[in-house]
Amino acid sequence: GTGGVDIPELSLEVLIEASGSVNLGVMRGEASGSIKVSASVDLNDPNDDGKVRISEVISGGLGQLLDIKTTLCVSIKVKVQVRIPFLGWNTLFTLGFGGCA
């Protein structure tokens, strides 16, 4: 069981990630990003007896029967480095925003 915790009847998560880099010898850059979409569908039990009956669906309507939740998360990171003789690669800047939990 779930220990009395109500969990969604249906959950879906889609994650798309991409990255790339370029190296020009004295300068290089990297970029990466991701998009995550999550969705869940949960049946509501109006009287909290652990059962969903046809009479509850009819009286409450379909809109109150389903609890649908969605989230969208976008994350991007860019890093640029320059090569300095005798010191190696030094980061000029790193830029990032977003973040998916």
LUMNU-721957 format. One record per atom (N, C-alpha, C): residue number from 1; residue in one letter; atom name; x negated, y negated, z. Coordinates in steps of 0.001 Angstrom, whole numbers, always signed. Layout:
 pos code site       x       y       z
 NUM    a   CA       X       Y       Z
...
This chain:
 pos code site       x       y       z
   1    g    N    -811   +1184      +0
   1    g   CA      +0      +0      +0
   1    g    C    -860   -1255      +0
   2    t    N    -172   -2357     +85
   2    t   CA    -843   -3657     +67
   2    t    C    -874   -4301   +1442
   3    g    N    -444   -3555   +2486
   3    g   CA    -459   -4116   +3826
   3    g    C    +550   -5235   +4012
   4    g    N   +1650   -5194   +3257
   4    g   CA   +2684   -6217   +3382
   4    g    C   +2422   -7469   +2568
   5    v    N   +1330   -7509   +1827
   5    v   CA   +1008   -8672   +1011
   5    v    C   +1666   -8513    -358
   6    d    N   +2399   -9540    -785
   6    d   CA   +3058   -9517   -2088
   6    d    C   +2034   -9806   -3179
   7    i    N   +1863   -8849   -4074
   7    i   CA    +929   -9031   -5185
   7    i    C   +1723   -9074   -6493
   8    p    N   +1199   -9759   -7513
   8    p   CA   +1914   -9846   -8791
   8    p    C   +2102   -8464   -9434
   9    e    N   +3225   -8305  -10121
   9    e   CA   +3484   -7060  -10841
   9    e    C   +2640   -6962  -12119
  10    l    N   +2275   -8099  -12678
  10    l   CA   +1485   -8120  -13905
  10    l    C    +483   -9267  -13831
  11    s    N    -780   -8964  -14138
  11    s   CA   -1832   -9991  -14173
  11    s    C   -2652   -9804  -15436
  12    l    N   -3085  -10932  -16003
  12    l   CA   -3894  -10902  -17212
  12    l    C   -4942  -12002  -17107
  13    e    N   -6176  -11658  -17475
  13    e   CA   -7251  -12644  -17467
  13    e    C   -8075  -12477  -18736
  14    v    N   -8319  -13593  -19431
  14    v   CA   -9108  -13587  -20657
  14    v    C  -10273  -14556  -20465
  15    l    N  -11477  -14094  -20743
  15    l   CA  -12679  -14910  -20603
  15    l    C  -13436  -14898  -21926
  16    i    N  -13735  -16094  -22437
  16    i   CA  -14529  -16239  -23654
  16    i    C  -15767  -17053  -23290
  17    e    N  -16940  -16517  -23598
  17    e   CA  -18192  -17207  -23301
  17    e    C  -19030  -17322  -24570
  18    a    N  -19776  -18396  -24667
  18    a   CA  -20673  -18601  -25803
  18    a    C  -21906  -19356  -25329
  19    s    N  -23026  -19097  -25988
  19    s   CA  -24257  -19822  -25654
  19    s    C  -25149  -19887  -26890
  20    g    N  -26064  -20846  -26863
  20    g   CA  -26994  -20995  -27965
  20    g    C  -28190  -21821  -27530
  21    s    N  -29248  -21741  -28317
  21    s   CA  -30448  -22518  -27993
  21    s    C  -31183  -22873  -29273
  22    v    N  -32007  -23905  -29165
  22    v   CA  -32854  -24334  -30274
  22    v    C  -34219  -24705  -29684
  23    n    N  -35275  -24335  -30410
  23    n   CA  -36629  -24620  -29949
  23    n    C  -37375  -25303  -31095
  24    l    N  -37792  -26548  -30872
  24    l   CA  -38498  -27322  -31897
  24    l    C  -40001  -27394  -31638
  25    g    N  -40493  -26544  -30745
  25    g   CA  -41922  -26528  -30438
  25    g    C  -42267  -27437  -29276
  26    v    N  -41948  -28738  -29396
  26    v   CA  -42237  -29679  -28317
  26    v    C  -40984  -30028  -27510
  27    m    N  -39853  -29615  -28006
  27    m   CA  -38596  -29869  -27309
  27    m    C  -37664  -28682  -27549
  28    r    N  -36911  -28311  -26512
  28    r   CA  -35946  -27233  -26672
  28    r    C  -34675  -27558  -25894
  29    g    N  -33606  -26965  -26337
  29    g   CA  -32326  -27196  -25686
  29    g    C  -31507  -25927  -25625
  30    e    N  -30680  -25856  -24603
  30    e   CA  -29796  -24716  -24408
  30    e    C  -28405  -25240  -24080
  31    a    N  -27408  -24560  -24563
  31    a   CA  -26026  -24923  -24240
  31    a    C  -25226  -23644  -24048
  32    s    N  -24319  -23684  -23092
  32    s   CA  -23442  -22540  -22861
  32    s    C  -22096  -23059  -22374
  33    g    N  -21091  -22249  -22563
  33    g   CA  -19764  -22648  -22134
  33    g    C  -18848  -21450  -22015
  34    s    N  -17751  -21673  -21314
  34    s   CA  -16772  -20609  -21158
  34    s    C  -15372  -21204  -21005
  35    i    N  -14413  -20401  -21411
  35    i   CA  -12996  -20725  -21229
  35    i    C  -12360  -19493  -20600
  36    k    N  -11649  -19712  -19494
  36    k   CA  -10964  -18606  -18828
  36    k    C   -9497  -18954  -18662
  37    v    N   -8640  -18054  -19101
  37    v   CA   -7198  -18210  -18948
  37    v    C   -6700  -17045  -18104
  38    s    N   -5948  -17370  -17063
  38    s   CA   -5376  -16346  -16188
  38    s    C   -3870  -16539  -16117
  39    a    N   -3153  -15437  -16058
  39    a   CA   -1699  -15494  -15925
  39    a    C   -1235  -14340  -15046
  40    s    N    -195  -14590  -14260
  40    s   CA    +386  -13530  -13448
  40    s    C   +1907  -13691  -13417
  41    v    N   +2587  -12561  -13316
  41    v   CA   +4047  -12533  -13231
  41    v    C   +4400  -11737  -11986
  42    d    N   +5227  -12341  -11146
  42    d   CA   +5638  -11708   -9895
  42    d    C   +7162  -11708   -9817
  43    l    N   +7740  -10602   -9378
  43    l   CA   +9178  -10540   -9151
  43    l    C   +9497  -11147   -7792
  44    n    N  +10462  -12038   -7766
  44    n   CA  +10913  -12625   -6502
  44    n    C  +12022  -11772   -5913
  45    d    N  +11949  -11563   -4636
  45    d   CA  +12980  -10826   -3900
  45    d    C  +13723  -11836   -3030
  46    p    N  +14904  -12310   -3478
  46    p   CA  +15603  -13391   -2773
  46    p    C  +15874  -13129   -1290
  47    n    N  +16194  -11892    -918
  47    n   CA  +16501  -11635    +503
  47    n    C  +15371  -10894   +1219
  48    d    N  +14229  -10780    +597
  48    d   CA  +13021  -10182   +1189
  48    d    C  +13238   -8792   +1785
  49    d    N  +14054   -7968   +1115
  49    d   CA  +14247   -6596   +1602
  49    d    C  +13352   -5591    +874
  50    g    N  +12481   -6097     -14
  50    g   CA  +11571   -5218    -728
  50    g    C  +12152   -4610   -1983
  51    k    N  +13380   -4999   -2338
  51    k   CA  +14030   -4465   -3534
  51    k    C  +14653   -5610   -4320
  52    v    N  +14605   -5513   -5636
  52    v   CA  +15268   -6494   -6493
  52    v    C  +16452   -5780   -7137
  53    r    N  +17659   -6268   -6807
  53    r   CA  +18888   -5633   -7300
  53    r    C  +19489   -6445   -8442
  54    i    N  +20291   -5770   -9267
  54    i   CA  +20974   -6431  -10381
  54    i    C  +21825   -7587   -9879
  55    s    N  +22495   -7415   -8746
  55    s   CA  +23350   -8488   -8201
  55    s    C  +22521   -9725   -7854
  56    e    N  +21275   -9535   -7394
  56    e   CA  +20401  -10672   -7086
  56    e    C  +19972  -11384   -8358
  57    v    N  +19746  -10610   -9427
  57    v   CA  +19359  -11192  -10709
  57    v    C  +20514  -12019  -11268
  58    i    N  +21730  -11467  -11200
  58    i   CA  +22908  -12159  -11731
  58    i    C  +23194  -13435  -10944
  59    s    N  +23137  -13358   -9633
  59    s   CA  +23466  -14538   -8811
  59    s    C  +22390  -15618   -8887
  60    g    N  +21118  -15222   -8987
  60    g   CA  +20037  -16210   -9002
  60    g    C  +19605  -16621  -10389
  61    g    N  +19934  -15824  -11369
  61    g   CA  +19503  -16111  -12733
  61    g    C  +18077  -15650  -12969
  62    l    N  +17736  -15509  -14219
  62    l   CA  +16409  -15013  -14599
  62    l    C  +15299  -15979  -14202
  63    g    N  +15618  -17272  -14190
  63    g   CA  +14615  -18274  -13833
  63    g    C  +14117  -18150  -12410
  64    q    N  +14963  -17654  -11512
  64    q   CA  +14554  -17482  -10122
  64    q    C  +14024  -16083   -9844
  65    l    N  +14181  -15184  -10805
  65    l   CA  +13721  -13808  -10620
  65    l    C  +12211  -13693  -10802
  66    l    N  +11644  -14465  -11758
  66    l   CA  +10228  -14355  -12075
  66    l    C   +9456  -15578  -11596
  67    d    N   +8317  -15332  -11019
  67    d   CA   +7389  -16388  -10622
  67    d    C   +6168  -16235  -11535
  68    i    N   +6020  -17159  -12492
  68    i   CA   +4935  -17086  -13469
  68    i    C   +3911  -18171  -13155
  69    k    N   +2656  -17760  -13032
  69    k   CA   +1569  -18702  -12741
  69    k    C    +494  -18560  -13814
  70    t    N     -35  -19704  -14264
  70    t   CA   -1125  -19698  -15240
  70    t    C   -2203  -20686  -14814
  71    t    N   -3433  -20385  -15164
  71    t   CA   -4541  -21303  -14921
  71    t    C   -5456  -21309  -16142
  72    l    N   -6078  -22451  -16367
  72    l   CA   -7049  -22626  -17453
  72    l    C   -8293  -23251  -16855
  73    c    N   -9429  -22688  -17177
  73    c   CA  -10688  -23189  -16626
  73    c    C  -11713  -23307  -17761
  74    v    N  -12383  -24463  -17829
  74    v   CA  -13395  -24708  -18857
  74    v    C  -14706  -25078  -18169
  75    s    N  -15795  -24529  -18659
  75    s   CA  -17115  -24800  -18084
  75    s    C  -18116  -25011  -19217
  76    i    N  -18949  -26060  -19095
  76    i   CA  -19979  -26352  -20095
  76    i    C  -21275  -26726  -19381
  77    k    N  -22405  -26242  -19928
  77    k   CA  -23711  -26582  -19370
  77    k    C  -24683  -26847  -20528
  78    v    N  -25433  -27949  -20430
  78    v   CA  -26428  -28319  -21439
  78    v    C  -27744  -28608  -20714
  79    k    N  -28837  -28106  -21271
  79    k   CA  -30162  -28320  -20670
  79    k    C  -31142  -28685  -21780
  80    v    N  -31904  -29766  -21575
  80    v   CA  -32904  -30208  -22546
  80    v    C  -34259  -30268  -21845
  81    q    N  -35280  -29686  -22502
  81    q   CA  -36626  -29661  -21941
  81    q    C  -37621  -30180  -22978
  82    v    N  -38727  -30734  -22484
  82    v   CA  -39803  -31224  -23343
  82    v    C  -41111  -30573  -22871
  83    r    N  -41974  -30265  -23840
  83    r   CA  -43260  -29650  -23501
  83    r    C  -44313  -30743  -23393
  84    i    N  -44946  -30807  -22229
  84    i   CA  -46019  -31773  -21982
  84    i    C  -47332  -30992  -21940
  85    p    N  -48326  -31423  -22742
  85    p   CA  -49602  -30697  -22770
  85    p    C  -50178  -30504  -21356
  86    f    N  -50657  -29306  -21091
  86    f   CA  -51274  -28895  -19831
  86    f    C  -50290  -28780  -18664
  87    l    N  -49035  -29205  -18836
  87    l   CA  -48044  -29108  -17753
  87    l    C  -46922  -28122  -18077
  88    g    N  -46776  -27785  -19346
  88    g   CA  -45745  -26838  -19752
  88    g    C  -44394  -27507  -19968
  89    w    N  -43347  -26713  -19822
  89    w   CA  -41985  -27205  -20053
  89    w    C  -41468  -27967  -18845
  90    n    N  -40956  -29162  -19097
  90    n   CA  -40353  -29987  -18045
  90    n    C  -38930  -30339  -18473
  91    t    N  -38025  -30224  -17531
  91    t   CA  -36617  -30493  -17822
  91    t    C  -36372  -31993  -17872
  92    l    N  -35837  -32470  -18998
  92    l   CA  -35442  -33873  -19120
  92    l    C  -34122  -34100  -18394
  93    f    N  -33157  -33216  -18671
  93    f   CA  -31892  -33305  -17961
  93    f    C  -31114  -32000  -18089
  94    t    N  -30259  -31794  -17124
  94    t   CA  -29303  -30696  -17127
  94    t    C  -27938  -31320  -16860
  95    l    N  -26993  -31020  -17721
  95    l   CA  -25660  -31575  -17602
  95    l    C  -24673  -30432  -17563
  96    g    N  -23779  -30471  -16629
  96    g   CA  -22769  -29418  -16544
  96    g    C  -21506  -29924  -15899
  97    f    N  -20397  -29350  -16302
  97    f   CA  -19140  -29672  -15636
  97    f    C  -18219  -28473  -15718
  98    g    N  -17221  -28525  -14880
  98    g   CA  -16269  -27421  -14821
  98    g    C  -16811  -26320  -13937
  99    g    N  -16214  -25245  -14035
  99    g   CA  -16610  -24087  -13239
  99    g    C  -15397  -23225  -12974
 100    c    N  -15551  -21974  -13211
 100    c   CA  -14439  -21058  -13040
 100    c    C  -14684  -20227  -11792
 101    a    N  -13711  -20234  -10940
 101    a   CA  -13839  -19456   -9711
 101    a    C  -13493  -18013   -9959
